[in-house]
Amino acid sequence: MTSSIQDARWGARLWGALTVLCAVVFLDALDVSMVGVALPSIQADLGMSTSSLQWVVSGYVLGYGGLLLLGGRTADLLGRRRVFLAALVVFAVASLLGGLMTDGTLLIAARFVKGISAAFTAPAALSIITTTFAEGPARNRALSIFTACGASGFSLGLVLSGLLTEIGWRWTFLMPVPVALIALVAGLRLLARGEERGEGGHDLFGAVAVTGAMLLLVFTVVEAPKVSLVRTVLSLAGSAALLGLFVLIERRVRHPLVRLGILRSAPLARANIGLVILFGSYVGFQFVAMQYFQNLLGWSALQTAFAFLPAGLLVAVTSTKMGGLADRFGTSRLIAVGSVALLAGYALFFRVDRHPSLLTMVLPGMILLGIAFALSFPSLNIQATAGVPDEEQGLASGLLNTSGQVGGAVVLAIVTAVLTAGTGGDPIVRFRAAIIVSALFALIGLGVALTGVRQRPRVPETVEERVLETA
């Protein structure tokens, strides 16, 4: 599967391999969102506070986002198939352990390990696709299917979580285990062996520095409402120092985790910023919505899950069509329209109260969020990998996924801080303020997306032209 495929007619084995890759990215995304509906049940069962509860989400997201760059580089160096299958084994074991934990701290630890495993499966899977299908319509079609599965997993995970939580929240952790094992067996048979490996080494010091920077940043934001201003400033300075150390390491080390020159690509940079906004703002909104629907309104887990169903169905039904739309209109235009839908969806939820309207707030808001994901998520993936050489596809994939996961962790931390600040006041005011945070990030994302809108693209004839067309 190392040679790019341009023929529109794909064989059964190729479809089978793509199905395996899609199944795993579906599981990765599912695991981010599926725990959402179960959070109130986990909180009640394990006696966790709201601020510690968000670490059940952030633990996974930080393990995922903190090591994605190393995961992508490892896939390039050691072989994408080998890294993908090994990490899938760890994912299955960590899922099983998470479902058996009886202590909140141990549950967070299991989630962190599970996130680390996903940090290796996701970029390996994406880079297998981008080195298998030729850039252009074939790759766009494959990526639209792949990202549709990821977006569908994230959206439909909320619905599935509601069904499973009615039985018991532990099933939200245990359900991925058999699916991961089936994907492992299928992957051993269907994923081609013998792909070429890149040259170089592992930048472990860089990985430690960037992961430490992200962990300290999120911890600082979460703890800010409860500690002194001096401590918050010092912690932020420490995070900035670690990030600066990471940049220094990358400039000096022989085999850097991130070749900093790749960030000079304007389309790639916009795609990464766009995913920070899209994923970050939505993870924060989802956390608030779960608390609002279940803790304030008293909805069941299943009722809450059905509230998110319209968005999930929209993503599942339409995302596979995005490759063709990207060919026709260009990714930047689709991202811009998606950004408008994202901002409008959050704006409808500014009216949260104790008697929300399903027809004028919840349903149209969820539909708009579904449109935003269906348009933006595949387009961002296409734009971030266009024009990148095969030997750096793992790096580009890792960068993009890192942006989404770190964005999710940081924005969630900010939203949680707003939601838990002044807990003695009116909860409706806090819910509105937290949703406004997500909307402000969406507004920034819209501004970034608009900078990339160009004239209607013509059909590109060379790789260099395609890079310009996706700008």
Secondary structure, 3 states (H helix, E strand, C coil): CCCCECCCCCCHHHHHHHHHHHHHHHHHHHHHHHHHHHHHHHHHHHCCCHHHHHHHHHHHHHHHHHHHHHHHHHHHHHCHHHHHHHHHHHHHHHHHHHHHCCCHHHHHHHHHHHHHHHHHHHHHHHHHHHHHECCCHHHHHHHHHHHHHHHHHHHHHHHHHHHHHHHCCCHHHHCHHHHHHHHHHHHHHHCCCCCCCCCCCCCHHHHHHHHHHHHHHHHHHHHHHHCCHHHHHHHHHHHHHHHHHHHHHHHHCCCCCCCHHHHHCHHHHHHHHHHHHHHHHHHHHHHHHHHHHHHHCCCCHHHHHHHCHHHHHHHHHHHHHHHHHHHHHCHHHHHHHHHHHHHHHHHHHHHCCCCCCHHHHHHHHHHHHHHHHHHHHHHHHHHHHCCCCHHHHHHHHHHHHHHHHHHHHHHHHHHHHHHHCCCCCCHHHHHHHHHHHHHHHHHHHHHHHHHCCCCCCCCCCCHHHHHHHCC
